[in-house]
């Protein structure tokens, strides 16, 4: 009986030791798995790894549980939007070493860690619609887009984007460049061909006008014009001419460039104005003569009628320019 009891006790002890060993093995396996999956998540796109947003991979993106002082530590350049790369434990260790930090933090990282740059897809039909909106302000009345070649979807980093269209002198077939910017930075460039159709209408003067003439609504006609005859940067709408002053004389019936008109000056060269000097609540005025034309807010040279050297003053109205003493230009 004693022998049987001893046998049972021995069996129980062996079973207990086996159970403890099994639990220890499972814990070790779980810790190992946790280490292998360090910092990883499985996104909707099926990628099991770390997603990063910026142009650089920071240590805190790989492990947000690190000390705060290490979270923004630069590790490596990020891949292009939508692309993947691998960060090694040695790369993490090197980044810690460069920063003078404890390199033992790298021991908790896996040997290799997968990284993917976050991205958004700008689909072709969306890009086309946005480009047509831009072209609507760049084409003459009566001209529309027949087709656009060279457009395709683009992969961009997350964030609002805008388009810059570089388009030269208008023709029926136009080579153009589209620059797509995110947060002000150029992220993608497309070379495209834009085909146009329709009959162009362009604003022209009804009569010859001399330099400095302010163009009135009655001075402008919208007439049919060959697309190819329009100059680069041509004025395409009435409102680009009406109320503006001619920089040089212009003949009737000929399209104008936007550079050939300007906002009419409030003061003109040779005109007498009041020069007001301001200083610590004191206001002193004297008559002066403008040495150049100027619009509201422009700084122009004026010469006091009483004599003295020319000064630069700010145009505040059609009859007054101002200068703050101590801030002369």
Secondary structure, 3 states (H helix, E strand, C coil): CHHHHHHHHHHHHHHHHHHHHHHHHHHHHHHHHHHHCCCCEECCCCCEEEEECCCEEEHHHHCCCCCHHHCCCEEEECCCCCCEEEEEHHHHHHHHHHCCCCHHHHHHCCCEEEEEECCEEECHHHHHHHHHHHHHCCCCEEEEEEEEECCCCEEECCCCEEEEEEECCCCCEEEEEEEEEECCEEEEEEEEEEEEEEEEEEEEECCCECCCCECCHHHEEEEEECHHHCCCCECCCHHHCCCEEECCCECCCCECEHHHEEECCCECCCCEEEEEEEECCEEEEEEEEECCCECCCCEEEEEECCCCCCEEEEECCCCEEEEECCCCC
